[in-house]
Amino acid sequence: MFMNIRLFCASVLFVSLAGCSHLYGEQGIIKNRDSEYLNAQTIPPLNLPAGYSSTSLQENYPVPIKHYSESEKRVDLTPPELNTTGK
C-alpha cells in the first residue's frame, strides 16, 4: 500500500515537471523578452491639435536615441574566474 502511494506521488511529480517545459522557451507560452527593448522602433513626436501649446509638456523620462551594435546586444554574464573562452 505504502509503495503504491510513493509510486503515485512520484508519477504525479514527474508528469507535472515534464509539463512545465511547454510553458517556457522560444516556442512556449512564456517567452524570454529581456532584450526586446533593443529592437524597439522610435516613433515621431505627437502632433498637438490647433490651439494647444507644447510649452507645458515635457518628457518625464527622456530616452536618448542610441543605435546598439551587435556586440553591445550580446552581454556575457559569466564571472571572470569562470570564463574559459579567453575574452
PyMOL Python script that loads the backbone (N, CA, C, O; Angstrom):
from pymol import cmd

cmd.read_pdbstr("""\
ATOM      1  N   MET A   1       0.825  -1.194   0.000  1.00  0.00           N
ATOM      2  CA  MET A   1       0.000   0.000   0.000  1.00  0.00           C
ATOM      3  C   MET A   1       0.875   1.265   0.000  1.00  0.00           C
ATOM      4  O   MET A   1       0.661   2.183  -0.792  1.00  0.00           O
ATOM      5  N   PHE A   2       1.867   1.291   0.909  1.00  0.00           N
ATOM      6  CA  PHE A   2       2.751   2.462   1.005  1.00  0.00           C
ATOM      7  C   PHE A   2       3.548   2.644  -0.278  1.00  0.00           C
ATOM      8  O   PHE A   2       3.798   3.770  -0.708  1.00  0.00           O
ATOM      9  N   MET A   3       3.946   1.531  -0.888  1.00  0.00           N
ATOM     10  CA  MET A   3       4.719   1.596  -2.132  1.00  0.00           C
ATOM     11  C   MET A   3       3.872   2.171  -3.266  1.00  0.00           C
ATOM     12  O   MET A   3       4.384   2.910  -4.107  1.00  0.00           O
ATOM     13  N   ASN A   4       2.595   1.842  -3.293  1.00  0.00           N
ATOM     14  CA  ASN A   4       1.707   2.365  -4.326  1.00  0.00           C
ATOM     15  C   ASN A   4       1.533   3.882  -4.192  1.00  0.00           C
ATOM     16  O   ASN A   4       1.469   4.591  -5.196  1.00  0.00           O
ATOM     17  N   ILE A   5       1.457   4.372  -2.967  1.00  0.00           N
ATOM     18  CA  ILE A   5       1.309   5.802  -2.742  1.00  0.00           C
ATOM     19  C   ILE A   5       2.578   6.531  -3.187  1.00  0.00           C
ATOM     20  O   ILE A   5       2.494   7.584  -3.819  1.00  0.00           O
ATOM     21  N   ARG A   6       3.745   5.986  -2.867  1.00  0.00           N
ATOM     22  CA  ARG A   6       5.006   6.600  -3.274  1.00  0.00           C
ATOM     23  C   ARG A   6       5.133   6.610  -4.793  1.00  0.00           C
ATOM     24  O   ARG A   6       5.563   7.601  -5.382  1.00  0.00           O
ATOM     25  N   LEU A   7       4.760   5.512  -5.415  1.00  0.00           N
ATOM     26  CA  LEU A   7       4.825   5.422  -6.873  1.00  0.00           C
ATOM     27  C   LEU A   7       3.873   6.435  -7.513  1.00  0.00           C
ATOM     28  O   LEU A   7       4.227   7.092  -8.492  1.00  0.00           O
ATOM     29  N   PHE A   8       2.677   6.557  -6.962  1.00  0.00           N
ATOM     30  CA  PHE A   8       1.708   7.522  -7.488  1.00  0.00           C
ATOM     31  C   PHE A   8       2.230   8.948  -7.340  1.00  0.00           C
ATOM     32  O   PHE A   8       2.160   9.725  -8.292  1.00  0.00           O
ATOM     33  N   CYS A   9       2.754   9.309  -6.164  1.00  0.00           N
ATOM     34  CA  CYS A   9       3.280  10.653  -5.929  1.00  0.00           C
ATOM     35  C   CYS A   9       4.462  10.952  -6.849  1.00  0.00           C
ATOM     36  O   CYS A   9       4.568  12.058  -7.380  1.00  0.00           O
ATOM     37  N   ALA A  10       5.340   9.989  -7.039  1.00  0.00           N
ATOM     38  CA  ALA A  10       6.477  10.179  -7.932  1.00  0.00           C
ATOM     39  C   ALA A  10       5.999  10.368  -9.368  1.00  0.00           C
ATOM     40  O   ALA A  10       6.540  11.201 -10.095  1.00  0.00           O
ATOM     41  N   SER A  11       5.006   9.614  -9.775  1.00  0.00           N
ATOM     42  CA  SER A  11       4.468   9.741 -11.133  1.00  0.00           C
ATOM     43  C   SER A  11       3.854  11.112 -11.349  1.00  0.00           C
ATOM     44  O   SER A  11       4.076  11.737 -12.386  1.00  0.00           O
ATOM     45  N   VAL A  12       3.085  11.584 -10.382  1.00  0.00           N
ATOM     46  CA  VAL A  12       2.457  12.903 -10.494  1.00  0.00           C
ATOM     47  C   VAL A  12       3.529  13.986 -10.564  1.00  0.00           C
ATOM     48  O   VAL A  12       3.409  14.931 -11.343  1.00  0.00           O
ATOM     49  N   LEU A  13       4.569  13.852  -9.757  1.00  0.00           N
ATOM     50  CA  LEU A  13       5.653  14.824  -9.761  1.00  0.00           C
ATOM     51  C   LEU A  13       6.349  14.860 -11.119  1.00  0.00           C
ATOM     52  O   LEU A  13       6.567  15.942 -11.665  1.00  0.00           O
ATOM     53  N   PHE A  14       6.697  13.717 -11.667  1.00  0.00           N
ATOM     54  CA  PHE A  14       7.388  13.665 -12.951  1.00  0.00           C
ATOM     55  C   PHE A  14       6.525  14.207 -14.088  1.00  0.00           C
ATOM     56  O   PHE A  14       7.027  14.918 -14.958  1.00  0.00           O
ATOM     57  N   VAL A  15       5.258  13.884 -14.089  1.00  0.00           N
ATOM     58  CA  VAL A  15       4.368  14.365 -15.146  1.00  0.00           C
ATOM     59  C   VAL A  15       4.191  15.875 -15.047  1.00  0.00           C
ATOM     60  O   VAL A  15       4.187  16.566 -16.065  1.00  0.00           O
ATOM     61  N   SER A  16       4.045  16.391 -13.831  1.00  0.00           N
ATOM     62  CA  SER A  16       3.850  17.832 -13.689  1.00  0.00           C
ATOM     63  C   SER A  16       5.108  18.602 -14.058  1.00  0.00           C
ATOM     64  O   SER A  16       5.007  19.680 -14.642  1.00  0.00           O
ATOM     65  N   LEU A  17       6.288  18.086 -13.738  1.00  0.00           N
ATOM     66  CA  LEU A  17       7.524  18.768 -14.108  1.00  0.00           C
ATOM     67  C   LEU A  17       7.781  18.694 -15.603  1.00  0.00           C
ATOM     68  O   LEU A  17       8.305  19.644 -16.184  1.00  0.00           O
ATOM     69  N   ALA A  18       7.432  17.611 -16.220  1.00  0.00           N
ATOM     70  CA  ALA A  18       7.617  17.487 -17.667  1.00  0.00           C
ATOM     71  C   ALA A  18       6.692  18.442 -18.413  1.00  0.00           C
ATOM     72  O   ALA A  18       7.029  18.905 -19.503  1.00  0.00           O
ATOM     73  N   GLY A  19       5.546  18.737 -17.843  1.00  0.00           N
ATOM     74  CA  GLY A  19       4.603  19.652 -18.466  1.00  0.00           C
ATOM     75  C   GLY A  19       5.080  21.093 -18.471  1.00  0.00           C
ATOM     76  O   GLY A  19       4.618  21.887 -19.291  1.00  0.00           O
ATOM     77  N   CYS A  20       5.994  21.450 -17.574  1.00  0.00           N
ATOM     78  CA  CYS A  20       6.483  22.826 -17.487  1.00  0.00           C
ATOM     79  C   CYS A  20       7.327  23.205 -18.697  1.00  0.00           C
ATOM     80  O   CYS A  20       7.443  24.389 -19.014  1.00  0.00           O
ATOM     81  N   SER A  21       7.906  22.249 -19.364  1.00  0.00           N
ATOM     82  CA  SER A  21       8.772  22.580 -20.490  1.00  0.00           C
ATOM     83  C   SER A  21       7.991  23.207 -21.642  1.00  0.00           C
ATOM     84  O   SER A  21       8.585  23.870 -22.492  1.00  0.00           O
ATOM     85  N   HIS A  22       6.697  23.015 -21.688  1.00  0.00           N
ATOM     86  CA  HIS A  22       5.887  23.607 -22.757  1.00  0.00           C
ATOM     87  C   HIS A  22       5.510  25.048 -22.458  1.00  0.00           C
ATOM     88  O   HIS A  22       5.011  25.748 -23.339  1.00  0.00           O
ATOM     89  N   LEU A  23       5.738  25.507 -21.230  1.00  0.00           N
ATOM     90  CA  LEU A  23       5.371  26.870 -20.876  1.00  0.00           C
ATOM     91  C   LEU A  23       6.456  27.875 -21.220  1.00  0.00           C
ATOM     92  O   LEU A  23       6.152  28.995 -21.631  1.00  0.00           O
ATOM     93  N   TYR A  24       7.714  27.493 -21.057  1.00  0.00           N
ATOM     94  CA  TYR A  24       8.833  28.428 -21.218  1.00  0.00           C
ATOM     95  C   TYR A  24       9.621  28.107 -22.482  1.00  0.00           C
ATOM     96  O   TYR A  24       9.530  27.002 -23.016  1.00  0.00           O
ATOM     97  N   GLY A  25      10.396  29.082 -22.956  1.00  0.00           N
ATOM     98  CA  GLY A  25      11.255  28.872 -24.113  1.00  0.00           C
ATOM     99  C   GLY A  25      10.741  29.620 -25.324  1.00  0.00           C
ATOM    100  O   GLY A  25       9.707  30.287 -25.268  1.00  0.00           O
ATOM    101  N   GLU A  26      11.472  29.503 -26.420  1.00  0.00           N
ATOM    102  CA  GLU A  26      11.126  30.224 -27.640  1.00  0.00           C
ATOM    103  C   GLU A  26       9.775  29.799 -28.203  1.00  0.00           C
ATOM    104  O   GLU A  26       9.046  30.636 -28.735  1.00  0.00           O
ATOM    105  N   GLN A  27       9.426  28.522 -28.100  1.00  0.00           N
ATOM    106  CA  GLN A  27       8.162  28.037 -28.630  1.00  0.00           C
ATOM    107  C   GLN A  27       7.067  27.971 -27.574  1.00  0.00           C
ATOM    108  O   GLN A  27       5.931  27.616 -27.890  1.00  0.00           O
ATOM    109  N   GLY A  28       7.384  28.305 -26.331  1.00  0.00           N
ATOM    110  CA  GLY A  28       6.431  28.192 -25.241  1.00  0.00           C
ATOM    111  C   GLY A  28       5.492  29.380 -25.142  1.00  0.00           C
ATOM    112  O   GLY A  28       5.559  30.321 -25.934  1.00  0.00           O
ATOM    113  N   ILE A  29       4.629  29.315 -24.164  1.00  0.00           N
ATOM    114  CA  ILE A  29       3.671  30.386 -23.931  1.00  0.00           C
ATOM    115  C   ILE A  29       4.366  31.598 -23.324  1.00  0.00           C
ATOM    116  O   ILE A  29       4.078  32.735 -23.698  1.00  0.00           O
ATOM    117  N   ILE A  30       5.282  31.359 -22.388  1.00  0.00           N
ATOM    118  CA  ILE A  30       6.007  32.431 -21.718  1.00  0.00           C
ATOM    119  C   ILE A  30       7.389  32.519 -22.342  1.00  0.00           C
ATOM    120  O   ILE A  30       8.209  31.614 -22.187  1.00  0.00           O
ATOM    121  N   LYS A  31       7.646  33.623 -23.056  1.00  0.00           N
ATOM    122  CA  LYS A  31       8.916  33.787 -23.750  1.00  0.00           C
ATOM    123  C   LYS A  31       9.818  34.737 -22.970  1.00  0.00           C
ATOM    124  O   LYS A  31       9.336  35.595 -22.232  1.00  0.00           O
ATOM    125  N   ASN A  32      11.118  34.580 -23.135  1.00  0.00           N
ATOM    126  CA  ASN A  32      12.083  35.480 -22.516  1.00  0.00           C
ATOM    127  C   ASN A  32      12.156  36.750 -23.355  1.00  0.00           C
ATOM    128  O   ASN A  32      12.618  36.719 -24.495  1.00  0.00           O
ATOM    129  N   ARG A  33      11.703  37.858 -22.796  1.00  0.00           N
ATOM    130  CA  ARG A  33      11.646  39.112 -23.542  1.00  0.00           C
ATOM    131  C   ARG A  33      12.592  40.147 -22.949  1.00  0.00           C
ATOM    132  O   ARG A  33      12.346  41.348 -23.057  1.00  0.00           O
ATOM    133  N   ASP A  34      13.674  39.687 -22.322  1.00  0.00           N
ATOM    134  CA  ASP A  34      14.588  40.591 -21.640  1.00  0.00           C
ATOM    135  C   ASP A  34      15.263  41.591 -22.568  1.00  0.00           C
ATOM    136  O   ASP A  34      15.536  42.714 -22.143  1.00  0.00           O
ATOM    137  N   SER A  35      15.539  41.236 -23.799  1.00  0.00           N
ATOM    138  CA  SER A  35      16.283  42.144 -24.676  1.00  0.00           C
ATOM    139  C   SER A  35      15.441  42.675 -25.835  1.00  0.00           C
ATOM    140  O   SER A  35      16.000  43.194 -26.801  1.00  0.00           O
ATOM    141  N   GLU A  36      14.138  42.562 -25.769  1.00  0.00           N
ATOM    142  CA  GLU A  36      13.295  43.068 -26.852  1.00  0.00           C
ATOM    143  C   GLU A  36      13.376  44.580 -26.995  1.00  0.00           C
ATOM    144  O   GLU A  36      13.168  45.108 -28.087  1.00  0.00           O
ATOM    145  N   TYR A  37      13.678  45.285 -25.901  1.00  0.00           N
ATOM    146  CA  TYR A  37      13.750  46.735 -25.978  1.00  0.00           C
ATOM    147  C   TYR A  37      14.876  47.201 -26.903  1.00  0.00           C
ATOM    148  O   TYR A  37      14.842  48.329 -27.396  1.00  0.00           O
ATOM    149  N   LEU A  38      15.877  46.341 -27.144  1.00  0.00           N
ATOM    150  CA  LEU A  38      16.969  46.717 -28.029  1.00  0.00           C
ATOM    151  C   LEU A  38      16.507  46.847 -29.478  1.00  0.00           C
ATOM    152  O   LEU A  38      17.141  47.548 -30.267  1.00  0.00           O
ATOM    153  N   ASN A  39      15.424  46.189 -29.830  1.00  0.00           N
ATOM    154  CA  ASN A  39      14.901  46.226 -31.192  1.00  0.00           C
ATOM    155  C   ASN A  39      13.722  47.183 -31.338  1.00  0.00           C
ATOM    156  O   ASN A  39      13.061  47.191 -32.377  1.00  0.00           O
ATOM    157  N   ALA A  40      13.451  47.988 -30.312  1.00  0.00           N
ATOM    158  CA  ALA A  40      12.307  48.900 -30.346  1.00  0.00           C
ATOM    159  C   ALA A  40      12.512  49.987 -31.400  1.00  0.00           C
ATOM    160  O   ALA A  40      13.628  50.463 -31.611  1.00  0.00           O
ATOM    161  N   GLN A  41      11.446  50.361 -32.040  1.00  0.00           N
ATOM    162  CA  GLN A  41      11.472  51.399 -33.067  1.00  0.00           C
ATOM    163  C   GLN A  41      11.047  52.728 -32.441  1.00  0.00           C
ATOM    164  O   GLN A  41      10.183  52.756 -31.566  1.00  0.00           O
ATOM    165  N   THR A  42      11.647  53.813 -32.884  1.00  0.00           N
ATOM    166  CA  THR A  42      11.226  55.125 -32.411  1.00  0.00           C
ATOM    167  C   THR A  42      10.033  55.583 -33.226  1.00  0.00           C
ATOM    168  O   THR A  42       9.867  55.199 -34.384  1.00  0.00           O
ATOM    169  N   ILE A  43       9.216  56.398 -32.611  1.00  0.00           N
ATOM    170  CA  ILE A  43       8.034  56.923 -33.289  1.00  0.00           C
ATOM    171  C   ILE A  43       8.161  58.435 -33.362  1.00  0.00           C
ATOM    172  O   ILE A  43       8.860  59.038 -32.548  1.00  0.00           O
ATOM    173  N   PRO A  44       7.498  59.050 -34.319  1.00  0.00           N
ATOM    174  CA  PRO A  44       7.580  60.512 -34.422  1.00  0.00           C
ATOM    175  C   PRO A  44       6.889  61.164 -33.223  1.00  0.00           C
ATOM    176  O   PRO A  44       6.019  60.553 -32.601  1.00  0.00           O
ATOM    177  N   PRO A  45       7.274  62.404 -32.898  1.00  0.00           N
ATOM    178  CA  PRO A  45       6.623  63.080 -31.778  1.00  0.00           C
ATOM    179  C   PRO A  45       5.140  63.325 -32.056  1.00  0.00           C
ATOM    180  O   PRO A  45       4.702  63.362 -33.206  1.00  0.00           O
ATOM    181  N   LEU A  46       4.395  63.489 -30.989  1.00  0.00           N
ATOM    182  CA  LEU A  46       2.960  63.734 -31.127  1.00  0.00           C
ATOM    183  C   LEU A  46       2.707  65.109 -31.718  1.00  0.00           C
ATOM    184  O   LEU A  46       3.419  66.067 -31.418  1.00  0.00           O
ATOM    185  N   ASN A  47       1.698  65.197 -32.550  1.00  0.00           N
ATOM    186  CA  ASN A  47       1.260  66.483 -33.090  1.00  0.00           C
ATOM    187  C   ASN A  47       0.097  66.974 -32.247  1.00  0.00           C
ATOM    188  O   ASN A  47      -0.902  66.275 -32.084  1.00  0.00           O
ATOM    189  N   LEU A  48       0.234  68.181 -31.713  1.00  0.00           N
ATOM    190  CA  LEU A  48      -0.830  68.746 -30.898  1.00  0.00           C
ATOM    191  C   LEU A  48      -1.888  69.383 -31.791  1.00  0.00           C
ATOM    192  O   LEU A  48      -1.571  69.947 -32.838  1.00  0.00           O
ATOM    193  N   PRO A  49      -3.141  69.289 -31.373  1.00  0.00           N
ATOM    194  CA  PRO A  49      -4.201  69.949 -32.144  1.00  0.00           C
ATOM    195  C   PRO A  49      -4.022  71.466 -32.104  1.00  0.00           C
ATOM    196  O   PRO A  49      -3.364  72.007 -31.215  1.00  0.00           O
ATOM    197  N   ALA A  50      -4.613  72.126 -33.069  1.00  0.00           N
ATOM    198  CA  ALA A  50      -4.537  73.598 -33.130  1.00  0.00           C
ATOM    199  C   ALA A  50      -5.110  74.195 -31.850  1.00  0.00           C
ATOM    200  O   ALA A  50      -6.138  73.744 -31.344  1.00  0.00           O
ATOM    201  N   GLY A  51      -4.434  75.209 -31.340  1.00  0.00           N
ATOM    202  CA  GLY A  51      -4.915  75.875 -30.139  1.00  0.00           C
ATOM    203  C   GLY A  51      -4.217  75.410 -28.874  1.00  0.00           C
ATOM    204  O   GLY A  51      -4.387  76.029 -27.823  1.00  0.00           O
ATOM    205  N   TYR A  52      -3.444  74.349 -28.942  1.00  0.00           N
ATOM    206  CA  TYR A  52      -2.714  73.851 -27.774  1.00  0.00           C
ATOM    207  C   TYR A  52      -1.234  74.199 -27.907  1.00  0.00           C
ATOM    208  O   TYR A  52      -0.706  74.308 -29.013  1.00  0.00           O
ATOM    209  N   SER A  53      -0.580  74.372 -26.768  1.00  0.00           N
ATOM    210  CA  SER A  53       0.825  74.744 -26.764  1.00  0.00           C
ATOM    211  C   SER A  53       1.644  73.615 -26.142  1.00  0.00           C
ATOM    212  O   SER A  53       1.187  72.942 -25.218  1.00  0.00           O
ATOM    213  N   SER A  54       2.860  73.413 -26.656  1.00  0.00           N
ATOM    214  CA  SER A  54       3.720  72.358 -26.113  1.00  0.00           C
ATOM    215  C   SER A  54       4.657  72.874 -25.028  1.00  0.00           C
ATOM    216  O   SER A  54       5.511  72.124 -24.553  1.00  0.00           O
ATOM    217  N   THR A  55       4.521  74.126 -24.626  1.00  0.00           N
ATOM    218  CA  THR A  55       5.429  74.667 -23.615  1.00  0.00           C
ATOM    219  C   THR A  55       5.228  74.024 -22.258  1.00  0.00           C
ATOM    220  O   THR A  55       6.168  73.957 -21.465  1.00  0.00           O
ATOM    221  N   SER A  56       4.024  73.551 -21.972  1.00  0.00           N
ATOM    222  CA  SER A  56       3.773  72.923 -20.670  1.00  0.00           C
ATOM    223  C   SER A  56       4.054  71.426 -20.693  1.00  0.00           C
ATOM    224  O   SER A  56       3.991  70.769 -19.654  1.00  0.00           O
ATOM    225  N   LEU A  57       4.362  70.882 -21.863  1.00  0.00           N
ATOM    226  CA  LEU A  57       4.620  69.446 -21.977  1.00  0.00           C
ATOM    227  C   LEU A  57       6.110  69.177 -21.909  1.00  0.00           C
ATOM    228  O   LEU A  57       6.916  69.919 -22.471  1.00  0.00           O
ATOM    229  N   GLN A  58       6.462  68.128 -21.227  1.00  0.00           N
ATOM    230  CA  GLN A  58       7.860  67.694 -21.178  1.00  0.00           C
ATOM    231  C   GLN A  58       7.891  66.186 -20.957  1.00  0.00           C
ATOM    232  O   GLN A  58       6.918  65.591 -20.495  1.00  0.00           O
ATOM    233  N   GLU A  59       9.004  65.593 -21.290  1.00  0.00           N
ATOM    234  CA  GLU A  59       9.140  64.162 -21.085  1.00  0.00           C
ATOM    235  C   GLU A  59       9.490  63.889 -19.634  1.00  0.00           C
ATOM    236  O   GLU A  59      10.397  64.515 -19.086  1.00  0.00           O
ATOM    237  N   ASN A  60       8.784  62.965 -19.011  1.00  0.00           N
ATOM    238  CA  ASN A  60       9.096  62.596 -17.634  1.00  0.00           C
ATOM    239  C   ASN A  60      10.396  61.807 -17.560  1.00  0.00           C
ATOM    240  O   ASN A  60      11.200  62.003 -16.648  1.00  0.00           O
ATOM    241  N   TYR A  61      10.596  60.926 -18.509  1.00  0.00           N
ATOM    242  CA  TYR A  61      11.784  60.080 -18.553  1.00  0.00           C
ATOM    243  C   TYR A  61      12.356  60.116 -19.965  1.00  0.00           C
ATOM    244  O   TYR A  61      12.097  59.213 -20.760  1.00  0.00           O
ATOM    245  N   PRO A  62      13.121  61.137 -20.279  1.00  0.00           N
ATOM    246  CA  PRO A  62      13.657  61.211 -21.646  1.00  0.00           C
ATOM    247  C   PRO A  62      14.610  60.049 -21.924  1.00  0.00           C
ATOM    248  O   PRO A  62      15.447  59.703 -21.091  1.00  0.00           O
ATOM    249  N   VAL A  63      14.472  59.464 -23.090  1.00  0.00           N
ATOM    250  CA  VAL A  63      15.304  58.335 -23.501  1.00  0.00           C
ATOM    251  C   VAL A  63      16.145  58.783 -24.683  1.00  0.00           C
ATOM    252  O   VAL A  63      15.598  59.150 -25.723  1.00  0.00           O
ATOM    253  N   PRO A  64      17.455  58.761 -24.546  1.00  0.00           N
ATOM    254  CA  PRO A  64      18.291  59.173 -25.672  1.00  0.00           C
ATOM    255  C   PRO A  64      18.216  58.155 -26.811  1.00  0.00           C
ATOM    256  O   PRO A  64      18.048  56.956 -26.585  1.00  0.00           O
ATOM    257  N   ILE A  65      18.344  58.654 -28.022  1.00  0.00           N
ATOM    258  CA  ILE A  65      18.343  57.767 -29.187  1.00  0.00           C
ATOM    259  C   ILE A  65      19.739  57.181 -29.315  1.00  0.00           C
ATOM    260  O   ILE A  65      20.719  57.916 -29.442  1.00  0.00           O
ATOM    261  N   LYS A  66      19.827  55.887 -29.283  1.00  0.00           N
ATOM    262  CA  LYS A  66      21.113  55.217 -29.413  1.00  0.00           C
ATOM    263  C   LYS A  66      20.918  53.973 -30.257  1.00  0.00           C
ATOM    264  O   LYS A  66      19.959  53.225 -30.068  1.00  0.00           O
ATOM    265  N   HIS A  67      21.810  53.763 -31.165  1.00  0.00           N
ATOM    266  CA  HIS A  67      21.775  52.573 -32.003  1.00  0.00           C
ATOM    267  C   HIS A  67      22.819  51.605 -31.460  1.00  0.00           C
ATOM    268  O   HIS A  67      24.005  51.929 -31.404  1.00  0.00           O
ATOM    269  N   TYR A  68      22.381  50.434 -31.066  1.00  0.00           N
ATOM    270  CA  TYR A  68      23.265  49.448 -30.456  1.00  0.00           C
ATOM    271  C   TYR A  68      23.884  48.557 -31.526  1.00  0.00           C
ATOM    272  O   TYR A  68      23.202  48.105 -32.447  1.00  0.00           O
ATOM    273  N   SER A  69      25.174  48.313 -31.394  1.00  0.00           N
ATOM    274  CA  SER A  69      25.823  47.385 -32.306  1.00  0.00           C
ATOM    275  C   SER A  69      25.545  45.957 -31.838  1.00  0.00           C
ATOM    276  O   SER A  69      25.080  45.742 -30.719  1.00  0.00           O
ATOM    277  N   GLU A  70      25.828  45.005 -32.684  1.00  0.00           N
ATOM    278  CA  GLU A  70      25.577  43.602 -32.337  1.00  0.00           C
ATOM    279  C   GLU A  70      26.391  43.170 -31.124  1.00  0.00           C
ATOM    280  O   GLU A  70      25.917  42.366 -30.321  1.00  0.00           O
ATOM    281  N   SER A  71      27.615  43.693 -30.975  1.00  0.00           N
ATOM    282  CA  SER A  71      28.437  43.296 -29.839  1.00  0.00           C
ATOM    283  C   SER A  71      27.875  43.839 -28.535  1.00  0.00           C
ATOM    284  O   SER A  71      28.073  43.224 -27.487  1.00  0.00           O
ATOM    285  N   GLU A  72      27.176  44.979 -28.564  1.00  0.00           N
ATOM    286  CA  GLU A  72      26.575  45.519 -27.358  1.00  0.00           C
ATOM    287  C   GLU A  72      25.292  44.788 -26.985  1.00  0.00           C
ATOM    288  O   GLU A  72      24.888  44.813 -25.823  1.00  0.00           O
ATOM    289  N   LYS A  73      24.647  44.139 -27.947  1.00  0.00           N
ATOM    290  CA  LYS A  73      23.417  43.411 -27.664  1.00  0.00           C
ATOM    291  C   LYS A  73      23.698  42.100 -26.936  1.00  0.00           C
ATOM    292  O   LYS A  73      22.871  41.631 -26.153  1.00  0.00           O
ATOM    293  N   ARG A  74      24.853  41.515 -27.192  1.00  0.00           N
ATOM    294  CA  ARG A  74      25.204  40.242 -26.547  1.00  0.00           C
ATOM    295  C   ARG A  74      26.048  40.527 -25.316  1.00  0.00           C
ATOM    296  O   ARG A  74      27.177  41.003 -25.436  1.00  0.00           O
ATOM    297  N   VAL A  75      25.521  40.246 -24.153  1.00  0.00           N
ATOM    298  CA  VAL A  75      26.222  40.507 -22.903  1.00  0.00           C
ATOM    299  C   VAL A  75      26.539  39.177 -22.245  1.00  0.00           C
ATOM    300  O   VAL A  75      25.663  38.326 -22.089  1.00  0.00           O
ATOM    301  N   ASP A  76      27.797  39.002 -21.859  1.00  0.00           N
ATOM    302  CA  ASP A  76      28.220  37.781 -21.184  1.00  0.00           C
ATOM    303  C   ASP A  76      28.205  38.025 -19.682  1.00  0.00           C
ATOM    304  O   ASP A  76      28.943  38.873 -19.181  1.00  0.00           O
ATOM    305  N   LEU A  77      27.371  37.289 -18.970  1.00  0.00           N
ATOM    306  CA  LEU A  77      27.245  37.460 -17.528  1.00  0.00           C
ATOM    307  C   LEU A  77      28.069  36.447 -16.745  1.00  0.00           C
ATOM    308  O   LEU A  77      27.906  36.316 -15.531  1.00  0.00           O
ATOM    309  N   THR A  78      28.949  35.734 -17.431  1.00  0.00           N
ATOM    310  CA  THR A  78      29.804  34.758 -16.762  1.00  0.00           C
ATOM    311  C   THR A  78      30.837  35.484 -15.908  1.00  0.00           C
ATOM    312  O   THR A  78      31.504  36.392 -16.402  1.00  0.00           O
ATOM    313  N   PRO A  79      30.986  35.105 -14.633  1.00  0.00           N
ATOM    314  CA  PRO A  79      32.026  35.738 -13.815  1.00  0.00           C
ATOM    315  C   PRO A  79      33.401  35.503 -14.432  1.00  0.00           C
ATOM    316  O   PRO A  79      33.638  34.440 -15.007  1.00  0.00           O
ATOM    317  N   PRO A  80      34.316  36.473 -14.324  1.00  0.00           N
ATOM    318  CA  PRO A  80      35.617  36.362 -14.976  1.00  0.00           C
ATOM    319  C   PRO A  80      36.386  35.102 -14.577  1.00  0.00           C
ATOM    320  O   PRO A  80      37.093  34.526 -15.405  1.00  0.00           O
ATOM    321  N   GLU A  81      36.261  34.676 -13.341  1.00  0.00           N
ATOM    322  CA  GLU A  81      37.014  33.493 -12.919  1.00  0.00           C
ATOM    323  C   GLU A  81      36.468  32.206 -13.523  1.00  0.00           C
ATOM    324  O   GLU A  81      37.152  31.182 -13.505  1.00  0.00           O
ATOM    325  N   LEU A  82      35.243  32.236 -14.058  1.00  0.00           N
ATOM    326  CA  LEU A  82      34.664  31.048 -14.695  1.00  0.00           C
ATOM    327  C   LEU A  82      34.708  31.130 -16.211  1.00  0.00           C
ATOM    328  O   LEU A  82      34.326  30.173 -16.885  1.00  0.00           O
ATOM    329  N   ASN A  83      35.160  32.235 -16.762  1.00  0.00           N
ATOM    330  CA  ASN A  83      35.196  32.417 -18.202  1.00  0.00           C
ATOM    331  C   ASN A  83      36.346  31.618 -18.791  1.00  0.00           C
ATOM    332  O   ASN A  83      37.508  31.871 -18.471  1.00  0.00           O
ATOM    333  N   THR A  84      36.035  30.666 -19.640  1.00  0.00           N
ATOM    334  CA  THR A  84      37.058  29.822 -20.261  1.00  0.00           C
ATOM    335  C   THR A  84      37.246  30.134 -21.726  1.00  0.00           C
ATOM    336  O   THR A  84      38.032  29.470 -22.403  1.00  0.00           O
ATOM    337  N   THR A  85      36.526  31.154 -22.243  1.00  0.00           N
ATOM    338  CA  THR A  85      36.633  31.451 -23.678  1.00  0.00           C
ATOM    339  C   THR A  85      37.798  32.375 -23.984  1.00  0.00           C
ATOM    340  O   THR A  85      38.150  32.539 -25.152  1.00  0.00           O
ATOM    341  N   GLY A  86      38.407  32.982 -22.981  1.00  0.00           N
ATOM    342  CA  GLY A  86      39.559  33.845 -23.200  1.00  0.00           C
ATOM    343  C   GLY A  86      39.200  35.261 -23.571  1.00  0.00           C
ATOM    344  O   GLY A  86      40.087  36.016 -23.970  1.00  0.00           O
ATOM    345  N   LYS A  87      37.926  35.672 -23.459  1.00  0.00           N
ATOM    346  CA  LYS A  87      37.503  37.036 -23.798  1.00  0.00           C
ATOM    347  C   LYS A  87      37.710  37.957 -22.633  1.00  0.00           C
ATOM    348  O   LYS A  87      37.412  39.148 -22.728  1.00  0.00           O
TER     349      LYS A  87
END
""", "prot")
cmd.dss("prot")
cmd.show_as("cartoon", "prot")
cmd.util.cbc("prot")
cmd.orient("prot")
